[in-house]
Amino acid sequence: MFDPHRMDLARRVDGARERLIDVTRRLVAVASPNPPSDTHDVAQVAEALLREIPGIEVERIEPEPRVVSLIGRIKGGRPGRRLIFNGHLDTFPILENLPWTVPPLGGVLKDGKLYGRGVCDMKGGIAASLLAATLLAECRDAWSGEIVLTLAGDEENMGSLGSGWMLKHRPHAAGDANICGDVGSPRVVRFGEKGLMWVEIEAVGSPAHGAHVHKGTNAIDRLRIALDRLKDLEDVPFQAPPVVTAAIAKAKPISEPLSGAGEAETLSRVTVNIGTIEGGTSPNLVPTHAIARADIRLPVGITTDVLSAKLDEWLAPIEGVSWKAIRRFEPSFTDPGHELVTRTAQVAAEVLREAPAVNMRVGGSDSRWYRMYKVPTVVLGLTPFNMGGPDEHVLVDELVSVAKIHTLVAYDFLSAEI
């Protein structure tokens, strides 16, 4: 059925290209690297942008000094469902020592590309959601319910002081659906993500000279045995939900050319990345101490408790070895058949004029916090170019597309008869 409000929203997004660029530049211009999880200054800019939205209520949240998040609330014309736009204000470190060819905070626009630290992760995505919320606020009589923007600090540090804190302490930070503009691709609707467990394995030995190994016990040798067992976690059997397995397989032809060959396999298994190893003081001394840290990612269908039990079982017999989990959270997903996922896929196909993939996400995001609170969630954002490296940038055409998808999905969700 013809909907003049919807057609007008799409047209107004197209006409807001320069506005999108300006908002993204304003956010990129203020450094917000994590560490140290300091979003105080960028939150001031974001708050000013929020207050430009007509009729919005804005709340500033600071659970620890300079870790600042924001909540903006916009009421529709009638009671109804609540839709969340979630994004994070912190970024990777700027790393000025890298070979940047443009100022990292300059927001340089060149050849249809917009440059700057955090522009893809995820200040461009926030700009897209801000435009969507603004345009919807200007026609609030056309939809029901409420739009809430949660702009969080602390995401790069796992979000306990950002999205996690807001959801725990502010009931209106949750809702009936959540759209997150974190990095990915407008051609891939992400409905879930792998879990994570960071572990630290430590080994101790006894000293001796390197020529007299029979007098000592080598901590690195003990650690090597433990790390071999750690890698065995990749072979622990589990059963993924059929809807997730089917979605990963169906998405592969579209998703892998964008995210790299092997993504489907990585999404479907436990992976163990041994990231650091430290130990010993000199080649001619038997090391008495060694330590390693690893990043384990879990697919849907297995839990951190299962992997923890395996490590307890496998490492306990190795004398002088101990381990602990540093960080952990479970894999999560929204049913790919949920209304939010199917609406997002339909709108993305309409905007891009090609069907998107509907897939899981390899990396983590604040969306897991929303799924923990039973909020159906999708992630749809910009393709990252050089994310965390020099000359990080996004495509302006994609910025417009993401803003249009966010706008129309939110409108369709809030104007639907329920």
C-alpha positions in Angstrom: 0.0 0.0 0.0 1.3 3.5 -0.9 2.5 5.4 2.2 3.4 9.0 1.5 5.1 9.4 4.9 7.5 6.5 4.0 8.2 7.8 0.6 8.9 11.3 2.0 11.3 9.8 4.6 13.3 8.0 1.9 13.5 11.2 -0.2 14.6 13.3 2.8 17.5 10.9 3.6 18.7 11.3 0.0 18.6 15.0 0.5 20.5 14.9 3.8 23.9 13.7 2.3 25.8 16.8 3.4 24.1 16.8 6.8 25.3 13.2 7.3 28.9 14.1 6.3 28.8 17.1 8.7 27.5 15.1 11.7 30.1 12.3 11.1 32.9 14.9 10.9 31.7 16.6 14.1 32.0 13.2 15.9 35.3 12.2 14.3 36.9 15.6 15.2 36.8 14.7 18.9 39.2 12.0 20.0 37.6 9.2 22.1 40.2 6.4 22.1 39.8 3.3 24.3 41.9 2.9 26.3 41.4 5.0 28.4 37.6 4.6 27.9 37.2 8.4 28.1 34.1 9.6 26.2 33.6 12.8 28.1 34.5 15.2 25.3 32.8 13.3 22.4 29.7 12.9 24.5 29.4 16.7 24.7 29.4 16.8 20.9 26.9 13.9 20.7 24.7 15.6 23.3 24.6 18.8 21.3 23.6 16.7 18.2 20.9 14.9 20.2 19.4 18.2 21.4 19.0 19.3 17.8 16.3 16.7 17.4 12.9 18.3 18.1 11.1 17.2 21.2 13.8 14.9 22.5 14.6 14.2 26.2 18.3 13.7 26.9 19.9 12.0 29.9 23.7 12.1 30.5 25.1 9.0 32.4 28.6 8.8 34.0 29.0 5.7 36.1 32.7 6.4 36.5 34.6 9.7 35.9 34.7 10.5 32.2 33.1 7.3 31.0 30.0 9.1 29.6 27.0 7.6 27.8 23.8 9.3 26.6 20.1 8.3 26.3 17.8 10.3 24.1 14.0 9.6 24.1 11.5 10.6 21.4 7.8 10.0 21.8 5.6 9.1 18.8 2.1 10.3 18.1 0.5 7.4 20.0 1.5 4.7 22.5 3.2 1.7 21.0 6.4 -0.2 20.8 9.8 1.1 21.7 12.7 0.9 19.2 16.3 1.4 20.2 19.1 2.8 18.1 22.3 1.8 19.9 25.9 2.9 19.2 29.2 3.4 20.9 31.2 6.6 21.2 34.6 5.2 21.9 37.1 4.1 19.3 40.4 2.3 18.8 43.5 4.3 19.8 44.4 6.9 17.2 48.0 5.6 16.7 49.4 8.8 15.1 52.7 6.9 14.5 51.0 4.9 11.8 51.4 6.1 8.2 48.3 8.3 8.0 48.1 10.4 4.8 45.3 12.5 6.3 44.8 14.1 9.7 43.3 11.3 11.9 40.6 13.6 13.3 40.3 15.8 10.2 37.2 14.2 8.7 38.8 14.5 5.2 36.4 13.9 2.3 38.1 12.7 -0.8 36.8 10.7 -3.8 33.6 9.8 -2.1 35.4 8.5 1.0 35.3 10.0 4.5 38.4 9.5 6.6 39.2 9.6 10.3 39.7 7.4 13.4 36.4 5.8 14.4 34.6 6.9 11.3 33.6 3.2 10.6 33.7 2.0 14.2 31.3 3.5 14.6 30.8 7.3 14.4 29.4 7.0 10.9 26.9 4.5 12.1 25.9 6.8 14.9 25.4 9.6 12.4 23.1 7.4 10.4 21.0 6.6 13.4 20.9 10.2 14.5 19.6 11.2 11.1 17.0 8.5 11.2 15.8 9.6 14.6 15.7 13.2 13.5 13.6 12.6 10.5 11.2 10.4 12.4 10.9 13.0 15.1 9.8 15.5 12.5 6.9 13.3 11.5 6.0 11.7 14.9 2.3 11.7 14.2 2.9 9.1 11.5 4.1 6.4 13.9 3.4 5.0 17.3 5.5 4.3 20.4 9.0 5.6 21.2 12.4 5.9 19.8 15.4 5.7 22.2 19.0 6.4 21.3 21.6 4.8 23.5 25.0 6.3 22.8 27.5 4.3 24.9 31.0 4.6 26.2 33.2 1.7 27.1 32.2 -0.7 24.2 35.8 -1.4 23.3 36.3 -2.5 26.9 33.3 -4.9 26.7 30.6 -2.4 27.7 30.0 -3.0 31.3 30.1 0.8 32.0 28.3 1.7 28.9 25.4 -0.3 27.3 25.6 -2.9 30.1 25.2 -0.2 32.8 22.4 1.6 31.0 20.4 -1.6 30.5 20.9 -2.6 34.2 19.9 0.8 35.6 17.6 2.5 33.1 14.6 0.4 32.0 13.9 2.7 29.1 17.3 1.8 27.6 15.7 -1.6 26.6 12.7 -2.0 24.3 11.0 -4.1 21.7 13.8 -4.0 19.2 17.3 -2.7 18.7 19.1 -1.5 15.6 22.9 -1.1 15.9 25.0 0.6 13.3 28.2 -1.1 14.2 30.7 -2.0 11.5 29.9 -4.7 8.9 28.2 -4.0 5.6 24.8 -2.7 4.5 24.7 -5.9 2.4 24.8 -8.1 5.5 22.1 -8.1 8.2 23.8 -9.5 11.3 21.4 -11.3 13.8 23.8 -12.7 16.3 27.5 -13.0 17.3 30.0 -15.4 18.7 30.8 -15.5 22.4 34.2 -14.8 23.9 36.4 -16.1 26.6 39.9 -14.6 27.2 42.1 -16.9 29.3 45.4 -16.6 31.0 47.5 -19.7 31.5 50.5 -19.6 33.9 53.3 -22.1 34.5 56.0 -22.2 37.2 59.1 -24.2 37.3 62.4 -24.4 39.3 65.7 -22.7 38.4 68.9 -24.1 37.0 71.6 -23.2 34.5 70.8 -24.0 30.9 73.6 -26.5 30.7 72.3 -28.4 33.8 68.6 -28.9 32.8 68.5 -32.0 34.9 68.6 -29.8 38.0 65.6 -27.6 37.1 62.1 -27.7 35.8 61.3 -25.6 32.7 58.2 -23.5 33.0 58.0 -22.9 29.3 57.9 -26.6 28.6 55.0 -26.9 31.0 53.3 -24.0 29.3 53.8 -25.6 25.9 51.9 -28.7 27.0 49.1 -26.6 28.4 48.8 -24.6 25.2 48.5 -27.8 23.1 45.6 -28.8 25.3 44.1 -25.3 25.0 44.1 -25.6 21.2 42.2 -28.9 21.6 39.2 -26.8 22.6 38.7 -26.2 18.8 37.6 -29.9 18.5 35.1 -30.0 21.4 31.8 -31.2 19.8 28.6 -29.2 20.1 25.3 -28.8 18.3 24.3 -25.4 16.8 20.6 -24.5 16.3 19.5 -25.5 12.8 18.2 -22.0 12.0 21.7 -20.6 12.7 23.5 -23.3 10.7 21.2 -22.8 7.8 21.5 -19.0 7.9 25.3 -19.2 7.9 25.3 -21.5 4.9 22.8 -19.4 2.9 24.7 -16.2 3.6 28.1 -17.5 2.5 28.0 -16.5 -1.2 27.3 -12.9 -0.3 29.0 -12.6 3.1 32.4 -14.2 2.4 33.4 -12.0 -0.5 32.8 -9.0 1.9 34.2 -10.5 5.1 36.8 -13.0 3.8 37.0 -16.5 2.6 36.5 -18.9 5.6 34.1 -16.7 7.5 31.4 -19.4 7.4 33.7 -22.0 8.9 34.9 -19.5 11.6 31.3 -18.8 12.5 30.6 -22.5 12.9 33.4 -23.6 15.2 35.4 -22.7 18.4 38.6 -20.7 17.6 41.6 -20.3 19.8 44.0 -17.5 19.2 47.1 -17.6 21.4 47.9 -13.9 21.4 50.8 -13.4 23.9 53.5 -15.6 25.5 56.0 -14.4 28.1 58.6 -16.3 30.0 62.3 -16.7 30.9 65.1 -14.2 31.3 68.1 -15.6 29.4 68.7 -18.5 26.9 71.2 -20.1 29.3 68.8 -20.2 32.3 66.0 -22.6 32.9 62.8 -20.4 33.1 60.9 -20.5 36.3 57.9 -18.6 35.1 55.9 -18.4 31.8 52.5 -17.0 31.0 50.2 -16.9 27.9 47.0 -15.2 27.1 44.5 -16.4 24.5 41.3 -15.2 22.8 38.7 -18.0 22.5 35.5 -17.4 20.3 32.5 -19.6 20.7 29.8 -20.3 18.2 26.1 -20.5 19.1 25.5 -24.0 20.6 28.3 -24.1 23.2 28.9 -22.1 26.4 31.9 -20.8 28.3 31.0 -23.2 31.2 31.6 -26.2 28.9 35.0 -24.8 27.8 35.9 -23.9 31.3 35.1 -27.5 32.5 37.3 -28.9 29.7 40.2 -26.6 30.7 39.8 -27.6 34.4 39.9 -31.3 33.4 42.8 -31.1 30.9 45.1 -28.7 32.7 44.8 -30.0 36.3 47.1 -32.9 35.7 49.9 -30.7 34.4 52.1 -29.9 37.4 52.8 -26.2 38.0 50.1 -24.9 35.6 47.1 -22.8 36.5 44.6 -20.9 34.5 41.8 -18.3 34.8 39.3 -16.6 32.6 39.9 -12.9 32.2 36.7 -12.0 30.3 33.8 -14.0 29.1 30.4 -13.7 27.5 28.2 -16.1 25.8 27.3 -16.4 22.1 23.9 -14.8 21.3 21.4 -14.5 18.5 18.0 -13.2 17.6 15.9 -15.7 15.6 16.6 -14.9 11.9 12.9 -15.3 11.4 12.0 -12.5 13.8 10.1 -9.5 12.5 13.0 -7.2 13.0 15.4 -9.3 11.0 13.1 -9.9 8.2 12.0 -6.3 8.0 15.7 -5.2 7.9 16.5 -7.6 5.2 13.5 -6.4 3.1 14.4 -2.8 3.5 18.0 -3.4 2.7 17.0 -5.2 -0.5 14.8 -2.2 -1.4 17.5 0.4 -0.7 20.4 -1.5 -2.2 18.4 -3.1 -5.0 19.9 -6.5 -4.2 19.1 -9.1 -1.6 21.4 -8.9 1.5 22.9 -11.8 3.4 21.4 -12.6 6.8 24.2 -13.9 8.9 26.0 -14.1 12.3 28.8 -11.7 13.3 32.3 -13.0 14.0 33.3 -10.1 16.3 31.6 -8.9 19.4 29.4 -5.8 19.9 27.2 -4.2 22.5 24.3 -6.0 20.8 25.0 -9.0 23.1 23.9 -6.8 26.1 20.6 -6.3 24.4 20.1 -10.0 23.7 20.9 -10.7 27.3 17.9 -8.4 28.2 15.8 -10.3 25.6 15.7 -7.4 23.1 15.7 -8.6 19.5 18.7 -7.0 17.8 20.2 -6.6 14.4 23.5 -5.0 13.4 23.7 -3.2 10.1 26.5 -0.7 9.5 29.2 0.5 7.3 31.9 -1.5 5.5 35.1 -0.9 7.5 38.2 0.2 5.5 41.5 0.2 7.5 39.6 0.0 10.8 42.0 0.6 13.6 44.8 1.3 11.1 46.0 4.4 9.2 43.5 6.2 6.9 40.4 4.5 8.3 37.5 5.5 6.1 34.0 4.8 4.9 32.1 5.3 1.6 29.7 8.2 1.7 27.3 6.4 -0.6 27.1 3.6 2.0 26.6 6.2 4.8 23.5 7.4 3.0 22.3 3.8 2.4 22.7 2.8 6.1 20.9 5.9 7.2 18.0 5.2 4.8 17.8 1.5 6.0 17.8 2.6 9.6 15.1 5.2 9.0 12.7 2.9 7.0 13.1 -0.1 9.2 12.3 2.0 12.3 9.3 3.6 10.5 8.0 0.2 9.4 8.4 -1.3 12.8 6.7 1.6 14.7 3.9 2.1 12.2 3.0 -1.6 11.8 -0.3 -2.7 13.1 0.2 -5.1 16.1 
